[in-house]
Amino acid sequence: MPDAPFTDQPLKASSDPLDASLAAFSGIGPKRGEVLARRGLQTFRDALFHIPVRYQDLRRRDRIRDLLPGTTALVAGRLLDFKTRPMRQMRGRRIATATLADADDARLRVAWFNLYGDGRLPLGETVALLGRVTTDTSGRLEMLHPELFRASAIAALSVRPIYRLPPEIPQNLFAAIVREALKRARGADLDAIPAEVRAQLEQPGVLDALAYLHQPPPDADPAALTAGRTPYHQTLALDELFAFQLAMALDRQRLRRRAGAILTGGDDLRAKLLAALPFTPTQAQQRAIREIDSDLATPSPMNRILVGDVGSGKTLVAFAAILRAVGSGWQAVVMAPTELLAEQLFRNFTQLCGPLGITSVLITGSLTPGERGRILRALARGQIPVAFGTHALIQQGVRVDRLGLAVIDEQHRFGVFDRVRLLDLGAQANVLLMSATPIPRSLALTLFRNVDVSVLDETPAGRTPVTTTVVDDAELPRVDSLLRAELTNGHRAYYVLPLIESDEDDTPTVKAAADRLSRVLGDFRIGVLHGRMRAGEKERVMRDFRDGRLDLLVATTVIEVGVDVPEATMMVIIAAERYGLSQLHQLRGRVGRGPAPSHCLMVVSHDASTAARTRLQELAETARGDAVAELDLRTRGPGDLLGARQTGALPLRFAALIDDLALVERSGALAEAWLRQDPTLSTPASGTARRAIRRLQSFGFSLGNIG
């Protein structure tokens, strides 16, 4: 099969009207265009596939007498008693108030901010108002800044889509963009599934599905639409899964044609390592080692992902594979996303495998030019068996004489093109990916068809269980007391918040929490860590925390993947309802790495929903990562686990994978069947499939580097 359609080259400039930039659309402009681009919405095609997150039922009518504060309501009646007055302390702005009287002559106060004159308000006429119901200082119900529909428009109100958008982009503006996108898409074939296959499925096509979801008819079911459980959602899910599974099948073919390094030596090194361990590897670790050994003994290159909770023992399994490579006369490289993680792996390897006579080096951006040159020359001559490093491993000038094994730790933190460049160091290299992101085994085995999966589903002996408790934010003083007690006992703690800073006074942020905790815990050393800090500054703060120069780390989720700090025994997570369960589980895994009892306090906001509180309580009672992942995917869908372009994660937007496992299987069967009919995707009927695979690549998806 020709490789050209499936390289990692970007898509060429397109004359397709759907690929035109949104920045030129009326009302967008450069600033709003930049905001949309940061959300991955750059073209009309992007907008077309950005389906609504929920739907409003505008067919119903609420009676004023039934309204409750805090709800969104749609009320109809006559608009009366219009008044305006200046807004206090808001120079040049005015507030307009009126009264809405419904058919029962019940009255509701309504107000608009910064509304000039009354020409926009059809006084005395029947109107419909849509807005949030609140109470004024006297406890009287009111509706602030509602959306107004004139009498002529009321009858046409039906089901309205609501999109997840940046605050700078109004809903009605994006709806106009979508209308334009649908107009541009007329007659286009957007399906990845070939037409003859689609005809056999008795499903609507992709364009019809998108049109329905963006512009639902008056008889549509808003609950089913919001839940994502309509035939039109199924169309989109199956189509994208077909393209993904097709790419996987093609990748399997490509891998089978490539020769890999055969690694069968190192038994003596492996035996010495295991004999020196102060513990016995778990059954899961032993099973993973056998699976990897079996792969390494074949002439085809290994492409395996090792999945396991933080602390499940992935590092030992990787070291066993490295010894297999070195004992077979090949070299190994290990790439980690941060200097601290690379340094930690290097130290652990030096401690465990250095006594076996194996030389290893650490290659990071902080090396001096002289050190770097000396190490790279020795690596290129084959004099260094094992190299650990960060992105510095894939920079210009790095050469490896006989690369037999490439290990990528926390693989989801790397872009797929980073992985491609690492493999450029050795055409015959076997690949072992490692991830602490919880993935259900059933999902991994079903979805990653071109990657073999090993799962560490046991906790090594000696791992301290973490007690997890859900705490209401009203109990924050008690959390402070518990935190002080842990620090007083010589332990360390993490304090995680969702935002760095915010304009809203009541939003929990890193900066506000650090200031407050400095007053409450002034006798302890507090550090701050977040994503806006320079890489070197983040490394310094994390190193200070690891080495005991800081007692408490106030941070965002950048500490989700971090170094081992056995002295850390408490994790406090503020506004825990804002995170996915898998992410909370990984944060929880940062403590309990030493012998002392450890605790995770998930602080829930006072306005969190009952459903959110239930999710958190279920997490508190669930310890295993695979069970957490299943729970997370059932309640949230794929989320960040499989959705981010920048990290090289899977570009699947429409498949709720736990619920859609049958759909995953079906898409895989369809892809295999089509490849039997057109193995090279060279016929005109495969044109849409080829374009879909190229589109996956534009999202950062790379054949041969999925995991």
Backbone hydrogen bonds, N-H to C=O, Kabsch-Sander energy under -0.5 kcal/mol:
donor,donor_aa,acceptor,acceptor_aa,energy
6,F,3,D,-2.2
7,T,4,A,-1.2
19,D,16,D,-1.9
20,A,17,P,-1.1
22,L,42,Q,-2.7
24,A,21,S,-0.8
25,F,22,L,-2.0
28,I,25,F,-2.3
29,G,23,A,-1.1
29,G,25,F,-0.7
32,R,28,I,-0.9
33,G,29,G,-2.3
34,E,30,P,-2.1
35,V,31,K,-1.9
36,L,32,R,-2.6
37,A,33,G,-2.3
38,R,34,E,-1.8
39,R,35,V,-0.7
39,R,36,L,-1.1
40,G,37,A,-1.9
41,L,36,L,-2.6
42,Q,40,G,-0.8
44,F,20,A,-1.4
45,R,18,L,-2.5
47,A,43,T,-2.0
48,L,44,F,-2.3
49,F,45,R,-1.8
50,H,47,A,-1.1
51,I,49,F,-1.3
53,V,162,I,-2.2
54,R,162,I,-1.7
56,Q,160,R,-3.0
58,L,56,Q,-1.0
58,L,158,S,-2.9
60,R,57,D,-0.6
62,D,74,L,-3.2
66,D,63,R,-1.5
67,L,64,I,-1.5
70,G,133,V,-3.3
71,T,68,L,-1.4
73,A,131,G,-2.7
75,V,129,L,-2.2
77,G,127,V,-2.3
78,R,101,A,-2.5
79,L,125,E,-1.5
80,L,78,R,-0.5
80,L,99,T,-3.4
83,K,97,T,-2.5
85,R,95,I,-1.7
87,M,93,R,-2.5
90,M,87,M,-1.7
93,R,90,M,-2.1
95,I,85,R,-3.2
96,A,112,W,-3.0
97,T,83,K,-2.7
98,A,110,V,-2.3
99,T,80,L,-3.0
100,L,108,L,-2.6
101,A,78,R,-2.4
101,A,99,T,-0.5
102,D,100,L,-0.5
102,D,106,A,-2.0
105,D,102,D,-2.3
108,L,100,L,-1.7
109,R,141,L,-1.0
110,V,98,A,-2.6
111,A,143,M,-2.0
112,W,96,A,-3.0
114,N,94,R,-2.5
115,L,94,R,-0.8
116,Y,114,N,-0.6
117,G,115,L,-0.6
121,L,118,D,-1.2
123,L,121,L,-2.0
124,G,79,L,-3.3
125,E,122,P,-1.8
127,V,77,G,-3.1
128,A,149,F,-2.3
129,L,75,V,-3.1
130,L,147,E,-2.6
131,G,73,A,-2.0
131,G,129,L,-0.5
133,V,71,T,-3.2
134,T,142,E,-3.0
136,D,140,R,-2.5
139,G,136,D,-2.0
142,E,134,T,-2.5
143,M,109,R,-2.1
144,L,132,R,-1.0
145,H,111,A,-4.5
147,E,130,L,-3.3
149,F,128,A,-2.7
153,A,150,R,-1.6
154,I,150,R,-1.1
154,I,151,A,-0.5
155,A,151,A,-0.7
156,A,153,A,-0.6
157,L,153,A,-0.5
157,L,154,I,-1.4
160,R,56,Q,-2.7
160,R,158,S,-0.6
162,I,54,R,-2.9
165,L,163,Y,-0.8
169,I,166,P,-2.0
174,F,170,P,-2.0
175,A,171,Q,-2.4
176,A,172,N,-1.5
177,I,173,L,-1.8
178,V,174,F,-2.5
179,R,175,A,-2.2
180,E,176,A,-2.0
181,A,177,I,-2.5
182,L,178,V,-2.8
183,K,179,R,-1.8
184,R,180,E,-2.4
185,A,181,A,-1.5
186,R,183,K,-1.0
188,A,185,A,-2.8
190,L,188,A,-0.8
197,V,194,P,-0.7
198,R,194,P,-2.7
199,A,195,A,-2.3
200,Q,196,E,-0.7
200,Q,197,V,-0.7
201,L,197,V,-0.8
201,L,198,R,-1.0
202,E,198,R,-0.6
203,Q,198,R,-0.7
209,A,205,G,-2.3
210,L,206,V,-2.7
211,A,207,L,-2.5
212,Y,208,D,-2.1
213,L,209,A,-2.3
214,H,210,L,-2.4
215,Q,211,A,-2.2
220,A,217,P,-2.0
225,L,221,D,-2.2
226,T,222,P,-2.6
227,A,223,A,-2.1
228,G,224,A,-0.6
228,G,225,L,-1.0
229,R,224,A,-2.1
234,Q,230,T,-2.0
235,T,231,P,-1.8
236,L,232,Y,-1.6
237,A,233,H,-2.5
238,L,234,Q,-2.8
239,D,235,T,-2.2
240,E,236,L,-2.2
241,L,237,A,-2.3
242,F,238,L,-2.3
243,A,239,D,-1.9
244,F,240,E,-2.3
245,Q,241,L,-3.1
246,L,242,F,-2.5
247,A,243,A,-2.2
248,M,244,F,-2.1
249,A,245,Q,-2.5
250,L,246,L,-2.3
251,D,247,A,-2.1
252,R,248,M,-2.3
253,Q,249,A,-1.9
254,R,250,L,-2.2
255,L,251,D,-2.8
256,R,252,R,-2.1
257,R,253,Q,-1.0
257,R,254,R,-0.6
258,R,254,R,-0.7
258,R,255,L,-1.0
260,G,299,P,-3.5
261,A,428,Q,-2.9
263,L,261,A,-0.6
263,L,296,L,-3.0
264,T,262,I,-0.6
266,G,327,G,-0.7
270,R,266,G,-2.6
271,A,267,D,-2.4
272,K,268,D,-2.0
273,L,269,L,-2.3
274,L,270,R,-2.5
275,A,271,A,-2.1
276,A,272,K,-1.4
277,L,273,L,-0.7
277,L,274,L,-0.6
286,Q,282,T,-2.4
287,R,283,Q,-2.5
288,A,284,A,-2.3
289,I,285,Q,-2.4
290,R,286,Q,-2.1
291,E,287,R,-2.3
292,I,288,A,-2.4
293,D,289,I,-2.6
294,S,290,R,-2.3
295,D,291,E,-1.7
296,L,292,I,-2.7
297,A,293,D,-1.3
298,T,295,D,-1.6
304,R,431,V,-2.1
305,I,452,D,-2.8
306,L,433,L,-3.4
307,V,305,I,-0.6
307,V,454,S,-3.0
308,G,435,S,-2.0
309,D,456,L,-0.7
312,S,309,D,-2.0
317,V,313,G,-1.3
318,A,314,K,-2.4
319,F,315,T,-2.5
320,A,316,L,-2.2
321,A,317,V,-1.7
322,I,318,A,-2.3
323,L,319,F,-2.5
324,R,320,A,-1.5
325,A,321,A,-1.9
326,V,322,I,-2.8
327,G,323,L,-2.8
328,S,324,R,-0.6
328,S,325,A,-0.8
329,G,326,V,-1.8
330,W,325,A,-2.4
331,Q,402,R,-3.5
332,A,385,P,-2.7
333,V,405,L,-2.1
334,V,387,A,-2.6
335,M,407,V,-2.8
336,A,389,G,-2.7
342,A,338,T,-2.5
343,E,339,E,-3.0
344,Q,340,L,-2.4
345,L,341,L,-2.5
346,F,342,A,-2.5
347,R,343,E,-2.7
348,N,344,Q,-2.5
349,F,345,L,-2.6
350,T,346,F,-2.6
351,Q,347,R,-2.5
352,L,348,N,-2.4
353,C,349,F,-3.5
354,G,349,F,-0.9
354,G,350,T,-1.0
356,L,353,C,-1.1
357,G,354,G,-2.3
358,I,353,C,-1.2
359,T,357,G,-0.6
361,V,386,V,-1.7
363,I,361,V,-0.5
363,I,388,F,-3.6
364,T,362,L,-0.6
367,L,364,T,-1.4
372,R,368,T,-2.9
373,G,369,P,-2.4
374,R,370,G,-2.2
375,I,371,E,-2.5
376,L,372,R,-2.7
377,R,373,G,-2.0
378,A,374,R,-1.8
379,L,375,I,-2.5
380,A,376,L,-2.4
381,R,377,R,-1.4
382,G,379,L,-1.2
383,Q,378,A,-2.5
384,I,378,A,-0.7
386,V,359,T,-1.4
387,A,332,A,-2.1
388,F,361,V,-3.0
389,G,334,V,-2.1
390,T,363,I,-1.3
393,L,390,T,-2.2
394,I,391,H,-1.9
395,Q,392,A,-1.1
398,V,395,Q,-1.6
401,D,379,L,-1.4
404,G,331,Q,-2.9
404,G,402,R,-0.7
405,L,331,Q,-1.4
406,A,430,N,-3.0
407,V,333,V,-2.9
408,I,432,L,-2.4
409,D,335,M,-2.5
409,D,407,V,-0.6
411,Q,408,I,-0.6
411,Q,434,M,-2.2
413,R,410,E,-2.5
414,F,411,Q,-1.8
418,D,415,G,-0.8
419,R,415,G,-1.3
420,V,416,V,-1.9
421,R,417,F,-2.2
422,L,418,D,-1.8
423,L,419,R,-2.1
424,D,420,V,-1.2
425,L,422,L,-1.6
426,G,423,L,-1.8
429,A,426,G,-1.4
430,N,404,G,-2.1
431,V,302,M,-2.6
432,L,406,A,-2.6
433,L,304,R,-3.0
434,M,408,I,-2.5
435,S,306,L,-2.3
444,A,440,P,-2.8
445,L,441,R,-2.7
446,T,442,S,-1.5
447,L,443,L,-3.2
448,F,444,A,-2.1
449,R,447,L,-2.2
451,V,448,F,-0.7
452,D,303,N,-2.2
454,S,305,I,-2.7
456,L,307,V,-3.0
457,D,455,V,-0.9
463,R,460,P,-1.6
464,T,592,G,-0.9
467,T,465,P,-0.6
467,T,598,S,-2.5
468,T,466,V,-0.5
469,T,600,C,-2.6
471,V,469,T,-0.5
471,V,602,M,-2.7
473,D,604,V,-2.0
475,E,472,D,-2.3
476,L,473,D,-1.3
478,R,475,E,-0.8
479,V,475,E,-1.7
480,D,476,L,-2.5
481,S,477,P,-1.9
482,L,478,R,-2.4
483,L,479,V,-2.5
484,R,480,D,-2.6
485,A,481,S,-2.2
486,E,482,L,-2.0
487,L,483,L,-2.3
488,T,484,R,-2.7
489,N,485,A,-1.4
490,G,487,L,-1.7
491,H,486,E,-1.9
492,R,567,E,-2.4
493,A,551,D,-1.9
494,Y,570,M,-2.6
495,Y,553,L,-2.7
496,V,572,V,-3.4
497,L,555,A,-2.4
499,L,508,P,-0.7
507,T,504,E,-1.4
510,V,499,L,-2.6
511,K,500,I,-2.1
513,A,509,T,-2.4
514,A,510,V,-2.7
515,D,511,K,-2.0
516,R,512,A,-2.4
517,L,513,A,-3.1
518,S,514,A,-1.7
519,R,515,D,-1.2
519,R,516,R,-0.5
520,V,516,R,-2.3
521,L,517,L,-3.4
522,G,519,R,-0.6
524,F,521,L,-2.3
526,I,524,F,-0.6
527,G,552,L,-2.9
529,L,554,V,-2.2
533,M,530,H,-1.4
538,K,534,R,-2.6
539,E,535,A,-2.4
540,R,536,G,-2.0
541,V,537,E,-2.4
542,M,538,K,-2.5
543,R,539,E,-2.3
544,D,540,R,-2.5
545,F,541,V,-2.2
546,R,542,M,-2.5
547,D,543,R,-2.6
548,G,545,F,-1.0
549,R,544,D,-2.4
550,L,544,D,-1.1
551,D,525,R,-2.5
552,L,525,R,-2.1
553,L,493,A,-2.3
554,V,527,G,-3.0
554,V,552,L,-0.6
555,A,495,Y,-2.5
555,A,553,L,-0.6
556,T,529,L,-1.3
559,I,556,T,-1.2
560,E,557,T,-2.3
561,V,558,V,-0.6
562,G,560,E,-0.6
568,A,565,V,-2.2
569,T,492,R,-2.4
569,T,567,E,-0.6
570,M,492,R,-1.0
571,M,599,H,-2.3
572,V,494,Y,-2.2
573,I,571,M,-0.5
573,I,601,L,-2.8
574,I,496,V,-2.9
574,I,572,V,-0.6
575,A,603,V,-0.7
576,A,573,I,-0.6
576,A,603,V,-2.5
578,R,575,A,-2.2
579,Y,576,A,-1.7
584,L,580,G,-2.3
585,H,581,L,-2.6
586,Q,582,S,-2.0
587,L,583,Q,-2.3
588,R,584,L,-2.6
589,G,585,H,-1.5
590,R,587,L,-1.7
591,V,588,R,-1.6
592,G,568,A,-0.9
593,R,568,A,-0.5
598,S,465,P,-0.9
599,H,569,T,-2.9
600,C,467,T,-2.9
601,L,571,M,-3.0
602,M,469,T,-2.8
602,M,600,C,-0.6
603,V,573,I,-2.7
603,V,601,L,-0.9
604,V,471,V,-3.1
604,V,602,M,-0.6
608,A,605,S,-1.7
613,R,609,S,-2.0
614,T,610,T,-2.2
615,R,611,A,-2.2
616,L,612,A,-2.1
617,Q,613,R,-2.2
618,E,614,T,-2.2
619,L,615,R,-2.1
620,A,616,L,-2.3
621,E,617,Q,-1.1
622,T,619,L,-1.9
628,V,624,R,-2.1
629,A,625,G,-2.6
630,E,626,D,-2.0
631,L,627,A,-2.1
632,D,628,V,-2.9
633,L,629,A,-2.8
634,R,630,E,-1.8
635,T,631,L,-1.7
636,R,632,D,-2.6
637,G,632,D,-0.5
637,G,633,L,-1.2
641,L,638,P,-1.0
642,L,638,P,-0.7
642,L,639,G,-0.8
644,A,640,D,-0.7
648,G,645,R,-1.3
649,A,644,A,-1.0
652,L,642,L,-1.4
652,L,650,L,-1.8
653,R,651,P,-0.6
656,A,654,F,-0.7
657,L,655,A,-1.3
660,D,656,A,-1.9
661,L,658,I,-0.9
664,V,660,D,-2.5
665,E,661,L,-2.4
666,R,662,A,-2.4
667,S,663,L,-2.8
668,G,664,V,-2.2
669,A,665,E,-2.2
670,L,666,R,-2.3
671,A,667,S,-2.4
672,E,668,G,-2.4
673,A,669,A,-2.3
674,W,670,L,-2.3
675,L,671,A,-2.2
676,R,672,E,-1.7
677,Q,673,A,-1.3
678,D,674,W,-2.8
681,L,678,D,-1.6
686,S,683,T,-1.7
687,G,684,P,-1.8
690,R,686,S,-2.6
691,R,687,G,-2.2
692,A,688,T,-2.0
693,I,689,A,-2.1
694,R,690,R,-2.2
695,R,691,R,-2.2
696,L,692,A,-2.0
697,Q,693,I,-1.9
698,S,694,R,-1.7
699,F,695,R,-0.8
699,F,696,L,-0.9
700,G,697,Q,-1.9
701,F,696,L,-1.9
705,N,702,S,-1.9
